[in-house]
């Protein structure tokens, strides 16, 4: 799936589910008094006699917080339920022997664990190495190993995690076996329309909101404001010195442009124009050849392949659809945006005059008009939604299985202490925030 759907909270793991407890109210004064007695090792619940302590629930609830406005206390019940579910899963794994692996599987765990360890230590070395010598690298490697060991990591520990995750995968396969996880087409369509409507409300006719959401926040947007064009271009690399001279001249000139003096300093403008022309002149032969061949009917795409240096234009889909550029775009180099809507860009098929931007010389081609409104339900979006809804169904089946597997286990909740622990959790979080 290209991106996780962002409009609902996906279950990051099967045991990340909403708490199922309904704690009875206790008198506030009694809970506050009991809170004073809460310590890290206070037992809040037991599972088959195994104690679940305050610090476990606090740490788990802290990890479940979703925003700065969230709190440990608000997630306390959900965290306790998660810990109980974890113990239910562990018991079922042991009962079914799902934690038994072949010698080959054990070897694979150790091999993967060693690779992860080596990658982590090498990352440490690459970051902290100050002198690239054999001795320095050897010492940095030792330092990296010591650093991760001090944090409690080891190859054996990583292998244990891999082994446990594999056991969980086996358990989830048991839970969903023979279950109907089919996602009806109407559910896919309904969710698509719901999300698209949310995108439309958020984005509206604002190119700024569209581009912030799509490019800066990395989210898919299923609604496009009117006025976008698909632009492809040829980026010609230029002499770095010439380009920097132009950039410096442009910056110096822009500093003189004010409301009172919109034309800016004439001498600096002339210097800017001269520097700009020098950049264009440095690639005159290539530019002349490109326009001459376009005049003879060669496709712009074929000239991108020959002359272009923008890696984005090597992407088949981008080359087919173009970069989405709007008059009010904030994502693109302003020079690029201006060229996309210049006087020579009146209809698809038009090509702009060359311009000099941050990365070199651009020759833009007006590929297409991008339809505004809700996007089509493409195969990619369809698959994304289908995968999401299927994962929701799987999660629900697994939650139901975990609930059923509780039968036969003794689960004891100390409700008075749980309520007191929430008060203590709020105090502990407030103190941690102040430190």
Secondary structure, 3 states (H helix, E strand, C coil): CCCCCCCCCCCCCCCCCCCCCCCCCCCHHHHHHHHCCCCCCCEEEEECCEEEEHHHHHHHHHHHCCCCCCCCHHHHHHHHHHHHHHHHHHHHHHHHCCCCCCHHHHHHHHHHHHHHHHHHHHHHHHHHCCCCCHHHHHHHHHHHHHHHHHCCCCHHHHHHHHHHHHHHHHHHHHHHCCCCCCCCHHHHHHHHHHHHHHHHHHHCCCHHHHHHHHHHCCCCCCEECCCCEEEEEEEECCCHHHHHHHHHHHHHHHCCCCCCCCCCCHHHHHHHHHHHHHHHHHCHHHHHHHHHHHHCCCCHHHHHHHHCCCHHHHCHHHHHHCEEECCCCCCCCHHHHHHHCCCCCCCCCCECCCEECCCCEEEEEEEEECCCEECCCCHHHHHHHHHHHHHHHHHHHHHHHHHHHCCCCCEEECHHHHHHHHHHHHHHHHHHHHC
